[in-house]
Amino acid sequence: VNCPGNPGAWKRHAVHHKAVKFHRKMTEDGGTGKQQERKLAEVAARMIARTGDAYQKLMVEGMRYGSQEDYRRAARSIREAIALKPDQPEAYRGLGAALANSGHHVEAAQRFLEAKERNSVGSERWAQASAAAFNMLAQEECGEVAKPEW
C-alpha cells in the first residue's frame, strides 16, 4: 500500500503484522499448552503446600502468572526466587521465557545465557538454554548485543 501523503506508513505498519503473525504461531495449539501449564502449576502448588519451600513457592507462582499471560508478575516472582537461590538454572530459564513473552528480548537472551552457564555442558537443559539464547540473539532488537562465541 503506497500512500503519497505518508510513504513510510506501510513500513511501520508491517511490524505490527509481523508481531501478530508471531503471536498466532506461538498460540496455534488452541490453548492446550496454556491448559497444561495451569495443570502443572496446580500440581506443583499442592506439592509446595506440603513442603513450604519459599523458592519453589515463588517458582510456581511465576508459572501460574505465566500461564495467565501476566508476564510482568511472572518475572517478578521468578526474580524473587533467584534472590533466594541464585545458582538454580531453571529460574533463569523461566525468567528468560517470561521476558521473551513480554517482548524484552535483550534481557531474555541474557537470562537464557545465564541458564546455559548454570547447566552441565552437553545436557539437554544446556542445549535448550543455548537454543533459546540463540533464538533471542537472532531477533532484530538484539543486533547490537555482544554475542558469545558459539
KEDOGU-299766 format. One line per 10 residues: their letters; for each residue x, y, z of C-alpha. Coordinates in Angstrom, 2 decimals. Layout:
! residues N
A	X Y Z | ... .
! end
This chain:
! residues 150
VNCPGNPGAW	0.00 0.00 0.00 | 1.55 3.25 -1.10 | 0.09 6.43 0.28 | 1.52 9.63 -1.22 | 0.62 11.51 1.98 | 2.57 9.09 4.20 | 5.02 6.99 2.17 | 6.57 5.27 5.21 | 3.27 4.16 6.74 | 3.31 0.59 5.44 .
KRHAVHHKAV	6.88 0.04 6.56 | 5.89 0.90 10.15 | 2.58 -0.97 9.96 | 4.22 -4.15 8.63 | 5.94 -4.51 12.01 | 2.51 -4.86 13.61 | 1.52 -7.64 11.20 | 4.79 -9.43 11.85 | 4.09 -9.36 15.61 | 0.53 -10.63 15.09 .
KFHRKMTEDG	1.78 -13.46 12.88 | 4.38 -14.44 15.50 | 1.75 -14.42 18.28 | -0.61 -16.59 16.22 | 2.18 -19.04 15.50 | 3.03 -19.28 19.21 | -0.61 -19.90 20.19 | -1.74 -22.08 17.28 | -2.25 -25.11 19.53 | -5.64 -23.70 20.52 .
GTGKQQERKL	-4.67 -23.07 24.12 | -3.76 -26.64 25.08 | -0.27 -25.52 26.05 | -1.71 -22.97 28.48 | -4.04 -25.63 29.93 | -1.07 -27.92 30.53 | 0.85 -25.07 32.18 | -2.09 -24.38 34.50 | -2.37 -28.05 35.47 | 1.36 -28.24 36.17 .
AEVAARMIAR	1.16 -25.11 38.30 | -1.75 -26.56 40.28 | 0.05 -29.86 40.92 | 3.22 -28.03 41.90 | 1.26 -25.72 44.22 | -0.17 -28.73 46.06 | 3.32 -30.19 46.47 | 4.70 -26.87 47.72 | 1.89 -26.57 50.26 | 3.25 -29.74 51.88 .
TGDAYQKLMV	6.93 -28.75 51.87 | 6.70 -24.99 52.45 | 9.83 -24.22 50.35 | 9.80 -20.46 49.60 | 11.91 -20.83 46.43 | 9.57 -23.44 44.96 | 6.54 -21.39 46.00 | 7.86 -18.38 44.06 | 8.70 -20.51 41.01 | 5.18 -21.99 40.97 .
EGMRYGSQED	3.73 -18.52 41.39 | 5.77 -17.44 38.36 | 4.46 -20.43 36.37 | 0.90 -19.57 37.35 | 1.27 -15.95 36.27 | 2.93 -17.07 33.03 | 0.03 -19.42 32.25 | -2.29 -16.43 32.72 | -0.07 -14.40 30.35 | 0.80 -11.95 33.15 .
YRRAARSIRE	4.49 -11.95 32.29 | 5.39 -8.91 34.39 | 4.24 -10.63 37.59 | 5.77 -13.91 36.44 | 9.14 -12.21 36.01 | 8.84 -10.52 39.40 | 8.12 -13.82 41.19 | 10.98 -15.59 39.43 | 13.38 -12.73 40.23 | 12.47 -13.17 43.91 .
AIALKPDQPE	13.15 -16.91 43.59 | 16.55 -16.15 42.05 | 17.35 -13.92 45.02 | 16.76 -16.93 47.30 | 18.70 -19.48 45.21 | 20.89 -17.72 42.62 | 22.53 -20.91 41.33 | 19.36 -22.61 40.04 | 19.35 -22.70 36.22 | 15.61 -23.35 35.88 .
AYRGLGAALA	14.88 -19.97 37.46 | 16.97 -18.16 34.84 | 15.31 -20.15 32.07 | 11.86 -19.29 33.45 | 12.79 -15.63 33.75 | 14.10 -15.67 30.18 | 10.82 -17.16 28.95 | 8.74 -14.56 30.81 | 10.89 -11.75 29.43 | 10.79 -13.16 25.90 .
NSGHHVEAAQ	7.00 -13.46 26.03 | 6.71 -9.86 27.19 | 8.94 -8.64 24.33 | 12.11 -7.92 26.34 | 14.34 -9.93 24.01 | 17.69 -8.43 25.01 | 17.29 -9.23 28.70 | 15.70 -12.59 27.84 | 18.81 -13.54 25.86 | 21.00 -12.63 28.84 .
RFLEAKERNS	18.92 -14.78 31.20 | 18.97 -17.74 28.80 | 22.76 -17.42 28.62 | 22.91 -17.43 32.43 | 20.77 -20.59 32.47 | 23.14 -22.17 29.95 | 26.14 -21.35 32.15 | 24.50 -22.98 35.18 | 23.67 -26.28 33.42 | 26.08 -29.11 32.70 .
VGSERWAQAS	27.69 -28.69 29.28 | 26.09 -31.06 26.80 | 22.99 -31.76 28.90 | 19.51 -31.43 27.42 | 18.75 -28.36 29.54 | 22.07 -26.79 28.50 | 21.09 -27.34 24.85 | 17.60 -25.90 25.42 | 19.00 -22.80 27.11 | 21.59 -22.39 24.33 .
AAAFNMLAQE	18.91 -22.67 21.64 | 16.65 -20.19 23.44 | 19.54 -17.72 23.79 | 20.44 -18.15 20.12 | 16.81 -17.53 19.08 | 16.67 -14.37 21.17 | 20.02 -13.10 19.89 | 18.78 -13.60 16.32 | 15.99 -11.05 16.95 | 16.40 -7.64 15.33 .
ECGEVAKPEW	16.38 -5.88 18.73 | 19.46 -7.86 19.77 | 21.50 -6.72 16.78 | 23.93 -4.69 18.88 | 24.16 -7.12 21.81 | 27.55 -8.78 22.33 | 27.22 -12.39 21.18 | 29.10 -15.31 22.73 | 31.46 -17.34 20.60 | 29.42 -20.38 19.67 .
! end
